[in-house]
Amino acid sequence: CMAQIFSSLFPELACASAGASPATGERSARTAARRYERCQPSPMGIQPDITSATTKEMQECGTDEFDQVENRIRILGLEAWETDKHTIGDHLAFSMENLVAGGQHVYYIILLIFTIGINILLGLFWSLCPENSENASLAQSIFLAFQIFSVGGYDDSITTPGPIIVYLLMICFGLTIFAIMIGMITENFQAFVAGMNEGKTKATIKGHTLILGWNETTVRVVVQIALLRASFLKQNRTWVRTIFWWKRTKPSTPVTAAPVVIMANTLTKAEMQEAIALAFEENGISAKETNIGRDIICRIGDPCVPSDLQRVNAHHATSILTQMTGEDKTESENDDQGIKNGATLRTVLALRATLLISPPLKGKFSRRIVAELAAPGSRWIQQCIDLGEDEMGRPAFRALELNQFINGLMFGCLAQPGLAYALIELLGFKGAAFRSREVSSFWDGGQHIIGKTVGEAALLWEDTIFCGVVGDGLAPSSTRLIKADDRVIFISEFPTPQLAKPRSDATIPSCKLLSQSKQVPQDVLICGWRPEWNSEDDFAKQLLSSSANMVPGSRMMLLFGEHVGFDDESFPEFMTNKVLELDASFTTHEQENSWVIGPGVTLAYKKGNAAQYHVLHKLLKKNHFTQAVVISTPQVCKLPPKARDTRMFTILMALRHLHMVLGRPPLHVVVECALDNTALLAIGPTIGDSGGRVKVPDFVNAHVICASALVNGLAYPLMFGALSELFSPRAGTPRLCLEQAGMFVPAGTYTFGSLTSAVTRRFPDDMLIGVRKARGDMMMNPRLSLEITIDGRDFVMLITRRSQSDQCDQEEEQKESPPAEKSNPEVSVKAELPGQPM
């Protein structure tokens, strides 16, 4: 009866075991019945009648308490994951593998320690033996044991031939047997060492950060986590906090203090460790603070297999990041059915199966799971896969499409040159960066900030800039009160700010301030094509967001070859039949291969390879471009990162030489690169007179941007939504902008606190975060007491929700309003004391 029930529930298993013996079938039926019995309630201790269970009842048991997937997992006997069956051997093997990951010299240190220990132990035994007639001391016994252990000792009392022959035979046989034993031990030891190097032992730690998969961004992710750890450890490095551990600053996120476990099957353990070690050396990360083997643990396994996830304790990890985009792209290229993000989906489902049958995570922090998507259009998977909730009751699982970060930053730099360096620094953790903390977790329980307004908080901290509140986003209303249950967002080098000291008021001489400089139409050359633009929806959104920041009359020229999938006939059809139908503002231009988008911005297309000199020469002779965007993505001939950046070098050098030959002014370029040192090597068309300002190229390192975004989403999931708005094209969302310093103060020397007061006096809701000098130098998150010299060519960096049209309208109103009385010779800009009203 139970065999029939089992066959009806699991026909595929019944078919697979059709050749089994009757006894095997009965055992399978009894096993299924026992699984079923566990799901059934037993009132008053009476066991249910198993034979009376019907197929319908067993199905209801699986659908009432659990879903069908978990019921199948339990009946298949995988519920052993609910308990941690880690033996002492597992813990020893885990510790040993992490220890020997530091280098080959560790083996010799271990052998030396073992030799010394066994000699001391044998010498102790020798000194305690009652037959020891010499009554040797412990030191003499250890020395004697060392002699016997190393050379075997000698005996000169044997003199007759018979005993000598027997003695020699004994030595020969003993040496032979001992040599065989040594060979066996050596072979087993080599196999043990090889197993350690393979990285297949169990990870017995808890509360760790788990990275599943390996792609071009993984090394940068580990670097960002190491930088985040370094800032936390640096703050606790004082002698007071070293001795009195209870005074140490608590971590604001579990990613800060937890070890990192990486599991992938595309590289060996040695290759992963070598890549991470090289990246640590390039970024100046000390091995004392973040050690490979102790803090960064590499393991080999398939992230799509639940048993491998169990081996790295995935159900005890507080932070999980999946980076299966390499496998996603490979499957998408080899499959003509249009499957996207297939490996990522399998990994998330394997995580779900592992977490469903595991005990809930215990500790201060809740679990957070982030999945990096290779192809756009798959974020819907986070809505149908439930992996728990965070501390705010929101879904713990988040699927991220990072193309919006790269596209938004690259085309945002067209309107705001220098924006790339600022955002890369703010999203990373090498210096001043975005951080988040609960108000109640500050050193005084948040009493110094509770009840203050956002405007008052702007001058509250000496080394930290208040930026916003989770829920209200960045740059909220200046009148918004900060409450005890809020989670604030700030820019700082450390997660714990320092209160500002009382300062005297600063006065700024009265003078006519500059208005916003009039923008002129731009002529932008775009070299290359991004893979996500193959979708007409994504390409239309990109055109709308790019044209929104451009002056009417501007033009964008697309230059790419046939390798992206378009030619002279297919791309006009793509624009006319697909893209133009998505928005009413898109129209066809009178010129061939030209279209009008948004507020009078023209889009033109030219076929050609930008890496060929003659193509650029022919194009620049007929066109005067003011800006250029050089895109270097895998879509370009599917080149590796080094070759893509080399292609970018060629394009920049050609533009530089052509501008010299044609006598053109400096060209501002926005460049996408794949390697970290590319920005140090590349030179662009930045020579010539540019009105006193340096045309600094904006290098957008795609992998660094993606890694920073992923770590922010993993470390501060509640803050990540606010940071994402910086890259959104929607009106009313916060944006990072550069505006002339002369709009707020005349030329002179001011403290940063005075500059902050001057900015908030004109725009109360704006957040001043730094200053960009005319030569391109940036001063991000300076101290409030730092004195800064401002001239007419400098810029201030703001986070604002104002659009450019709003600012123009406000300036028109100021022009139409009656002039102010001239009785006040000075305009006072107060640097308020912390806690006082503005």
N, C-alpha and C positions, 0 to 999 in steps of 0.2 A: 504493500500500500504506500509506504513512504518512498519507495523507489519510483512509483508512478508520480507522486507529488513532486519529487525532486526533478523528474524528467520534464514535467509540465512547466515548472518554474524556470529551469535552466536547460532548454533543449540542446544548446550548443555543447554543454558539458556532457549531456547524456549521449550525444552523438560521438563525442571524442572518446568516451569510455565504453563504446558499444562492445568492444572485444574483451572487456574485463570479465573476470569470473563472477559467479553468483555471490560468492562470499564478499568480493570487493564491492559489488552493488549493494549488498546489505549494509556493509560498513559505511558506504557513502550515504545511504538513506538514514542510518542511525545518526551520522554526523549532522546531516541537514535537520533531523528532528531535534537534536540537542541545540542547534543554533536557534531553531524556532521556539524551543522551550524557554530559552532565555528571554525572548521578547514577550512572552505571555505572562500576565499577572497570575499570582498564585494566592488567592484569598484563603485565609485561615490555614495556610500551610499545605493545602491539598494540591497535589501535582495534577496537571491537566492530562486528559487521556490523549496520548500522542496519536494513537491509531484513528481517532475520530476527527483529527484535523483535516480540513479540506484545503484544496488549492486556493479557494477564495479567501479563506481565513488567513492563510499564510501570506498572501499578497496584501491583505489588509494590515497585517502586522508590520509589513515593510513600509506601507504608505501612511500609517497613522503616526508613528513615532519618527520615522526617518524617511528620506526619499529612497527611490529604488536603487540608486547607485550605492549608497551606504549599506543598504540591506544586503546587496550582492557582495560587497566587500567583507561584511561580517560573516556571511555564510561561507565564503571562500576561505575563512580561517585567518584573516589578516588582523584580527582584533588584538593580536599580541603587541601591536604598536602602542596600545594604550598605556602600557607600563614600560619603564626603562629597564631593559635587561642588559645593563652594561656591567661586565665582570671586572674584576681587578686587573685581569690581563688586558682588557680593552683600554682601561685608564692608563696602564703602564705603556702600552703600545702607542696610544695617542700622545702621551707626554714625551716618549722617546723619539717619535717621528718629528714632533715640533722642535725638539732639542737638536737633532742632527741636521735640521734644515738650515742651521747657521753656517755649515761648511764641513768639508771633509776632515778638518783638524779636530772636530768634536769627537770622532771615533777614537783617535789616539788619546785624547784626554780621558775618555771613558775607560779605555783599556788600561791607562796608567792608574786611574783611581781604583779600578778593580784589582790590579796587581798589588798595589799597596795595601788594600783592604784584606785580601786573602792572605798576604804574608803576615800581617798583624794578627789575623784570626788564628792562623796555624801556629805562630809563635806563642800566642796565649794558651792554646791547647797543649803545646809542648811544655811550657813552664808549669802547667797544672798536673801533668802526668806524674803519678807516684813513683814510676820506674825511673824517673830522671835522677840518676845517682849524683850527677854533678851539681845539682841544685842551682842550675843556671838562673840568672835573673830574667825579667821579661825582655829587656833590651837584648841580652845575649841569645835568648830563645828566638826572638824575631830575626836576629842576624843569622843564626843557624838555619832557621827555616828558609831564609832567602838563599843561602848557599845550596841547600838541597833542592830548592825550587828551581834554581837557575842551572846548576851543573850536575846535580844528582849525587854529589859526594864521592868518596873513594874509600877503598879498604885494602891495606897492605899486609893483612894477616894470612891471605891465601897463598901458599907456596908450592904445594904438590901439584903434579900434572893433572890428575883426575879432577880435583875440584876446580882447577883453572879452566879445563875444557868445558865442564858443566857451567861454570860461571860465564864463559864467553858465549855459550849457546843461549844462556838465559838473557844475556845482554842483546844478542842479535834478535832473538824472538821478541824481546821486549821492545827494541827499537822498531822492528817491523810492525808489531801490533800498535805501538804508540804512533807511528807515522800514519797508519791507516786511520786511527782514531782522529789524528789531527786533520787528515784530509776530509773526513766526514764532518768534523766540526767546522772546518773552513768552508766547505760547500754549503752547509746549513747556514752559517753566518753570512756568506755572500748572498744566499737566497733571502735571508732576513733583511739585509741591507737593501737589496734590490726591491723588496716589497715596501720598505720604508720610502725609497725614492719614487716608487710608483704612486704613492699618495692614496692608498686604498684602505687605510685603517679608519676606524670609526672616530668621529669627532664627539667627544663626551662633554663638551661645554654647553652652557645654557646662557640665554640672554645675549647671544651674539648677533652680528650682522651677516646675513647670508647673501652671496651673489651667485646666481645661477646662470651659467653660460659665459661666453667670452666673445667680445667683438673689439672693434678698434677703439671703443670708448672705455673699455673696462679699466685699462691702466690709469686713465685720467680720473675715473671714479675713485679708485683706490688712493690716488694722490690727493684728491679733494678731501677724502675722509681722513687721511693722515694729516693734512693741514688743519682740519677741524680739531683733531686730537691735539695737535701741537699748541694751538691757542688755549685750549683748556688746561693742558699740563703746564704751560708757561705761567698761567695765572696762579697755579697752586705750587709754584716752585720756590716761594719764599721760605725762609728758615722757620718762621712761625707756623706756617701751614704744613711744613714737612714734619715738624715735631708734634704739633697738636693737630692730629688728623681731623678732629671734629670741627675745626675752623676752616677746612677746605671748602672751596666752592663746589656746590653740587652741579652735576651736568644738566644742561637744559634739554638734552635729547639723548636717547640711548645710543645713538651712533657715535657720540663723542668718546665714550669710555669703553665700549664693548669691542672685543676682538672681531676680526673680519674673516669669514670662511668663504673661499671661492671654490666652486665645484663646476668643472667643465670637462668635456671629452674631446675637444678639438685640439688641445695642446697637452704636452706632458707637464708633469709637475715642475721639472727643471726649467722648461721654457717659460712657464708662467712666472716663476720666481726670478728668472734672469730679466724678463721684461719689466717687472715691478722694481727690481733693484736698480736698473738703469734709469727708470723714471724718477726714483727717489734721489739718485745722485744728481740728476739734472735740475731738480727742484730744491736741492739743499735740505732734504728731510733726513734728520739724524736717525741712525739705527737704534740709538738709546731710547728715543721716544716712541718710534714705531718700528718694531723688529719683525723681519720676515721669519716666520716660524713660531714666534710667540704671539704677535699681534695680527699678522697677516698669514693665514693658514690656507694652503692650496691643497685641494683634493681632486681626484679623478673620478668621474662618474657621469651618468646620463641624467640631466635634470628632469627628463620626461618619465623617469622610472621611479615609482614611489619607494621601492626598497633602497635606492641610492639616496633619496631625500631623507629617509630614516637614518641612513649612515652618517649624515652630516647634521643630525638633530634639527631638521627643519621645523618640527613642531615646537621646539624650544627657542627659536630665533625671534627676537623682537622686531627686527627689520629685515625684509626680504626684497631683493631686487632681481628681476629676471632680465637677462640680456642675451636673448636668443635670436637677435636680428640677423646674424650671419646665416644661421640655418634657415631662417624665414626667407631670405633672399635666394638662397640656393634652391629651396623647394619651389619658390615662385617661378624661377627661371627654367627649372626642369619640368614644370607642370603646366600644361596648356589649358587647364580648367579654371585658372584665375584664383587659386587659393592664396590668400594673404595671411601672414602672421600665423602660419600653421604650427610651427615649433613653439612659439610663445603660447598659443592656445593649449597645446598638449601639456606644457609645463605648468600652466595655471591649473589645469584640471588635475594633474598629478598632485599639486600642492593642496587642492581642495580635498582630494581623497585622503591625503595624509593628515590634514588638520581636522577633518570631520570626526575621525575616530581616535583623536588624541585629546588628552585633558586640556582644559583651558589654560591659557598663559597666565602665570602669576607674576606679580611685581608691580612697580610704580607705573611703568609705561605699558601701554597697550601695543598690540602688534600692528605694524604698518607694512603693506605690500605694494610695490610699484613694478609695473611691467612696461618695458620699453618696446614700442611698436615700430616695426620697420616700414610698413606701408600705411598711409592714411586711410581713414574710413572704417576703422575697427574698434573705436572706443566704445561701441555698444556692448562689447563683451563684459565690461565692468558692471553693467546694469543687470546682467542675467547670471552672474557668478557671485555668490555670497560667500565671502571669506571672513565674516565677522565685522565688528564695529570698533572704532577708536574710542578714546576717552570722551569725545564730544557726541557720541552716538551716531557718527557718520560712518559710511562704509570704509572699511580698512583697506580695501583693494582699489587701486587707481591705475588706469592704463593711460600712458602718456604718449602723445604724438609730438615730437620735438621739432618738427619742421617749422611750426609757427615761430619758434624762438629764433631760428636761423634766418628765415625769410624776413621776419619783423625787424631783426637787428640789422641785416644787410641793407634793406631799403630804407630803414629809419636813418641810417648813416648818411644817406643822400641829402636829407634835409638838415641833419645835425652832424656835421663832421666832428670826429673825435668821440662819438657816442659809443663805439665798440669797446674801446679801452675802459671806459667808465663802467659799462654794464658787465664786462668780463670780470673786472675787479670786484664789483658788488655781488655778483652771483657766486664767485669763488670764495675761498676761505684763507687766502694767503695773507691778507691784511684786513682792512676795513671791509666788512661784508654785512649783508642782511642777516639778522638773527631775530629770534623770537623767544619770549619768555612769559610765563604767567606772572601777573602782578603780585600774587601772594607768595611767589617763590623768591622774591628779592630778599636781601639780607635783613631788612627790617619788616618783612611781611608786606612790603609795598606801601607803608604808611607815608613815605615821602612823595608818592605820586598819586595816591588815591584821593579823589576829589578835585584834582587839578584839571584844567582844560587842556586840550591838545595844543592850543597856542602857548600856554604857560609851560608845557613840557618841552617846547623847542629850546628853551634856555635853562633847562633843569640839570643836565649832565655836562660835565666838562669834556669828556673824551668820547661822547656818544651822541648820535643824532636821532631824535625821536621821529619815526616815519609814519606810524599808523597803528591801527588796532585790527586784529583778526575779526572778520565779520563786516567791518566797515571799509577795509582795504587801506591802501596807502593814501596819504594826504587827505584825511577826512576833514570835516568841518572843524574850524579852529575853536568853536564853542562847545564841542563835544566833551562831556565829562568822562574821566577815566574812573572805572569802578573796580572793586576788589576782584571780581571774577573775570576780568578782561585778560586777554593775552595780547601784549603789545609787540610791535615790530620796530626794530631800531637798527641803525648802522653802527657797528663797533668792531674793534679788533678782538675784544673779549666779551664773553656772554654776561659779565656783571659790570654795569656802568659805574662811573665815579661821579659823585655829586660835584657840581660846580661851586667854586668859592665865590664869596661876595665880591662884586666889582663895582667900581664907580661908574656913573653915567658917562656916556660918550656923546659928543655933539659933532654933527656934520655940517660944515659951512653950507649956507643956502646958495644954490645955483640952479641953473636950468639943466634938468636931467635929459638924457637922450631918450628919444622914442625908438620904438622897434624899427630896425633898418628895413627899408623897402626891399622886398624880394623880387628877383628878376627871374624870367623863365629859364628853365634848365634844359640842357640838351645832353641826355644820358645815353651812353653806350653800354649795353648789357651783353657781355661775352659769355655764352654758355646757356645751359638749360638745366633746370632741376627736375628730377624724376617725378615728383608729385604734381608737376604742372601738366603731365599727360592727361590728368583728369580735368575736364572742362570746368567743373565746379571749383576746384582748388585754384586753377589758373585765373578764373574770373574774380575770386576773392582776392588773389594777389594783386591783380590789376587795380581793383577798387581801393585796396589799402595803400598801394604805392601812389596812385594818382591823388589820394586825399591829402597828401603832404606836399604836393607839387603845385606851383603857380600856374594858373591858366596860360596856355600858350607854350607849355613845356612839351618836350618830345622824348620818347624812349625808343631806342633803336635796338632790336634783337638781332644778334649775330650768332648763328650756330650752323653746324653742318648737318649732313644727312644721317650721321651716326646716332642722333637723338630720336630718329623715327619719323621726321618730317622732311619734306622737300618743297620746291616752289609751288606745287599743286596741292599737296595734302595740308600744309599749314593754312593757306587761305581758306580752304574748306573747313578746317577745324575752327577757325575764327568765325567764319560767316554762318555756318550751319549749327554750331554748338555754343560757342562762347557768347556771341552777340544776342542769342535768344534768352540768355539768363538774366540780363539786366537791360532796362529800357534806356539807360544812359549810353549804351554802346551803339555806335553808328559807324557806317563805312565812310572812310575818307575819300576825297576825290582822287587822290593819288593812288597808284597801284600798290597793293600790299601795305595799305595803311588804314588805320581805324582810329576813331575818336572815342575816348573813354573818360568817364568822370567829368570834372569841371574843365573841359577844353584841353585835355592832354591827348597828344597824338601818339599812337603806337605804330611803329614801322618794323618791317621784317626784311632782313638781308641774309641770303644764304652764303656761307663761307666759314672757313676754319680760322678762328682768331689766332691760333698759334702760328699761322703762316704770315710772314712779313709782308708779302705783296698784297695779301687780302686787306690787311690793316692800312697799308699805304694808299691803296686805291680808295678806301672808305674815308680816311682822314683828309685826303685832298679835296673831297667834295663836301665834307661836314666839319663843323667846328664844335666839338664836344666839350662840355664844361666838367663833366663827371663821367666816371666809368665804373662798372661793376664787373668783376672777373669771378665767374663761378667755376669752382673746381670740385666736381662731385663724381661719384663712381659712374654716373651716366656717360661721362666723357670717356668713351672707348673702354670702359670698365678697367681703368688703370689702377694699380696699387697706390697707396697714399704718397709715397716718395715720387713716383712718376707724375702724379697729378700736380704736385707742388712744383715739380720741374717744368711742367707745361705752363703753369702760372708764371714762373720766372721768365720764361720766353716771351709771354704776352706783355709783361710789365717792361721788360727791356726794349721790346719793339716799340711800345708806346713812348717810352722815354726818348729813344733815338728819333722817332718821327716828330715829336714835339720840338726837338732841337733843330732838326733839318727844316721843318716848316715854320719855325719861329713862333710857335704857339705858347701861350701862357701856361703856368703850372696846371696840372690836371689832378683833381681830387679823385682818388681811386678807393673803392671798397673791394677788398679781396677776401675770398673764402679760401682758407688753407686747411691742411690736414695734419701737419706736423708742428710740434711746439716751437722749433727753432726757425721756422720759416720767416717769421716777422723780423728776426735779427739779420737774415741773409738778403732779403728782397730789397730792391730799390725800384722806385717807380718814377713816373713823369712829374716830379715835384720841384724841378729846377726852374729858375726864372723869378721875375718880380710878381708878387701876389699881394701887393698893398700892405706890406709889413707883417703879414701873417704867414706862417709856415703851413704848406699843404701836406699835413701829415697823413699818410695812408692809413686807412682803417682796415686792419687785418682781423677777420672774423674766423677764429679757430673753431670749426664746427664741432670737433670732438670735445674741446674744452667747454664750449657752451652746453652741449648735451650732458656732459658729465656733471657740470655745476648744477644744471637743472634737475638731474636725477638725484643728486645728493641732497639738494634742497627739498625735493619732494619726499625723500626718504627720512631726512632728519627733522624737517619741520613741515609735516603734511598740512597742518592747518594754515600755515603762512603761504604755502605754495600757490594757493588760489589768488592771493593778493599780488604775488610776484608775476603770475601769468598775465595779469591785466596790463603790465608794462608793455607787452608785445601785442596787445589787442588793437585792432583798427577801429573799434567802436567808439563813438563819441561819448564823452563824459568819463571815460576810464582814465586812470592816472598814467602819465607818461613822463619819461626822463627827457629833459630839454636843456639846451644851452642858450642863454640869453646874454646880451651885452651887459657887462657890469655897470656901464655908464647909465643904464636905465634906472639904477637904484642909488648909486653914490657917485660923486665926482672923483676925479683922480686924486689919489692920496693913500695914506697908510691907515688901516683900520684893523681892529681885532675882528676875529671871525664872529664873535658875539654881536658886535656892532653891525656887521654885514647881515647877520640873520635878522636883527631888528629892522634894518632898512628894507629888507625884502618883505617881511611880514607886514610892515607898515603900508606897503603898496598893494600887496596881494596876501591877505591874512591867511588863506588856506594853503599857500605854497610852502614847500619844505626845501630850504637851502642845504645842500649836502656837500658842496665843494666849490673849488675855483679852478678854471682852466686858463693857463697863461697863454699869451699870444704865440710863444714858441712851441706850444704843444704840451708843456708840463702840466700835470694834474696834481691838485692838492685835495685829496679825498678825505673827508671826515677829519679836518684839522681840529685842534683843541680850541675851545671858545676864547681862550686868552691869547692865542697865537696872532701876532701882528702880520698882516698881509698888505703888500703894496699893490695898488690897483691903478692901471692906466686905461686909456680909452679902447685898447684892443683886446682886453681880457674878457673872459666870459665867466658867468656863474652857472653852476649846475643845479637845476631845480627838479623836484618832483611836483607836478601840478596836474590838475584836472581841467585846466583851461585849454580850450582849443585856440588855434591861431586867429580864427575869426572873432572869437570872444575878446581877445586882447586888442584887436584892431578897433572893435566897436567901443571898448572902454577908452581907448586913446582918443577917439573922435568925440566922445562925451566930455573928456577933459578939455579938449580944445574949444568946444562950444560953451563950456561953463565959464562964468566970469572969473577974471584973474583974482588971485588971493591978495590980501592986503600986504603991503611991503613994510609994515612996522616991525615985523619979526626978523631980525638980521640973521638968525640961525635957525635951522631945523634940528630939533633935538631928537636923537635916536637913542632911546634908553636901553642899556644892557641890564635888564631887571635882575633882581636878586631871585634866587630859586624860591619858588612858592609864592612870590608876590604877583598880584594881578598886573596884566600888561596895560 
